Amino acid sequence: MSNEIFNFKEAFEYNAIAPKELSEYLDKDLYIEAGDRITRKYKEIYYFYDKHNLSKVRLCDDLGEIIHDPVYENDLTEKGIIFSEIAYHWIDKIKGANKNPPDIKYLEKKLKEIV
């Protein structure tokens, strides 16, 4: 099996689900917002991959809902694999990724640079 590149479900569980032993002490709204933010980011990145032919299989349906997860190397084109480092940087570091809806200008700019 090839290497895992993206895993929405794992990212969601890590960021949006409070540990049971701490759940009564934590602000549930923060976890809900974190889940919403992770969902928006991954839907946007998966849609971006579909739109720009960076994936060999469809990752989202026509409504933008994720239909293929996790995503492995063999699900992506060569350019999609190369672009995954940029995608992770956008997910983790770029403020535009946290907007609602996410701002993809950074992704579009970086994709033009590797074409």
C-alpha positions as CSV (number, residue, x, y, z in Angstrom):
1,M,0.0,0.0,0.0
2,S,1.2,3.5,-0.7
3,N,1.9,6.3,1.8
4,E,-1.0,8.2,3.3
5,I,-1.0,11.8,2.2
6,F,-4.3,13.3,3.7
7,N,-6.6,12.0,6.3
8,F,-9.6,14.2,7.1
9,K,-11.1,11.9,9.6
10,E,-7.9,11.6,11.6
11,A,-7.3,15.4,11.6
12,F,-10.9,16.0,12.7
13,E,-10.7,13.5,15.6
14,Y,-7.4,14.9,16.7
15,N,-8.5,18.6,16.6
16,A,-12.3,18.5,17.3
17,I,-13.0,15.8,19.8
18,A,-12.3,16.5,23.4
19,P,-10.6,13.7,25.4
20,K,-13.3,12.0,27.5
21,E,-11.4,12.4,30.7
22,L,-11.3,16.2,30.2
23,S,-14.5,16.9,28.4
24,E,-16.4,18.3,31.4
25,Y,-13.6,20.9,32.0
26,L,-13.2,22.1,28.4
27,D,-15.2,24.6,26.3
28,K,-17.2,22.5,23.9
29,D,-17.7,25.5,21.6
30,L,-14.0,25.6,20.9
31,Y,-14.0,22.0,19.8
32,I,-17.1,22.6,17.6
33,E,-15.4,25.5,15.9
34,A,-12.2,23.5,15.5
35,G,-14.2,20.8,13.9
36,D,-15.9,23.2,11.5
37,R,-12.5,24.8,10.6
38,I,-10.9,21.4,9.9
39,T,-13.9,20.3,7.8
40,R,-13.8,23.5,5.8
41,K,-10.0,23.2,5.2
42,Y,-10.1,19.6,4.1
43,K,-13.2,20.1,1.9
44,E,-11.4,23.0,0.2
45,I,-8.2,21.2,-0.3
46,Y,-9.9,18.1,-1.7
47,Y,-12.0,20.2,-4.0
48,F,-8.9,22.1,-5.1
49,Y,-7.2,18.7,-6.0
50,D,-10.2,17.6,-8.0
51,K,-10.6,21.0,-9.8
52,H,-6.9,21.1,-10.8
53,N,-6.6,17.4,-11.8
54,L,-4.1,16.7,-9.0
55,S,-5.9,13.5,-8.0
56,K,-6.5,10.3,-10.0
57,V,-9.8,9.7,-8.2
58,R,-12.6,12.1,-7.2
59,L,-12.1,13.3,-3.6
60,C,-15.4,15.3,-3.4
61,D,-18.9,15.0,-4.9
62,D,-20.6,17.7,-6.9
63,L,-21.7,19.4,-3.6
64,G,-18.1,19.6,-2.3
65,E,-18.6,16.8,0.3
66,I,-15.6,14.5,0.9
67,I,-16.2,11.1,-0.7
68,H,-12.7,9.6,-0.7
69,D,-10.7,9.6,2.5
70,P,-8.0,8.9,3.5
71,V,-6.0,9.9,0.4
72,Y,-2.9,7.9,-0.5
73,E,0.0,8.6,-2.9
74,N,-1.5,6.3,-5.5
75,D,-4.7,8.4,-5.5
76,L,-2.8,11.4,-6.7
77,T,-1.0,12.5,-9.8
78,E,2.7,13.1,-9.7
79,K,2.0,16.9,-9.5
80,G,-0.5,16.2,-6.7
81,I,2.1,14.4,-4.6
82,I,4.6,17.3,-5.1
83,F,1.8,19.8,-4.3
84,S,0.9,18.0,-1.0
85,E,3.7,19.7,0.9
86,I,2.3,23.1,-0.2
87,A,-1.2,21.9,0.8
88,Y,-0.1,20.9,4.2
89,H,1.7,24.3,4.7
90,W,-1.6,26.0,3.7
91,I,-3.6,23.9,6.2
92,D,-1.2,24.4,9.1
93,K,0.3,27.9,8.6
94,I,-1.6,30.1,6.2
95,K,-4.2,32.4,7.8
96,G,-6.4,32.3,4.8
97,A,-7.1,28.6,5.4
98,N,-8.9,29.5,8.6
99,K,-11.3,31.9,6.9
100,N,-14.9,31.0,6.2
101,P,-14.8,30.2,3.3
102,P,-11.1,29.4,3.2
103,D,-9.0,31.7,1.0
104,I,-7.2,29.6,-1.7
105,K,-5.2,32.4,-3.3
106,Y,-2.0,31.0,-1.8
107,L,-2.7,27.6,-3.3
108,E,-3.5,29.0,-6.7
109,K,-0.3,31.0,-6.7
110,K,1.9,28.1,-5.6
111,L,0.3,25.8,-8.2
112,K,1.2,28.2,-11.0
113,E,4.8,28.1,-9.7
114,I,5.1,24.4,-10.1
115,V,3.4,24.1,-13.5
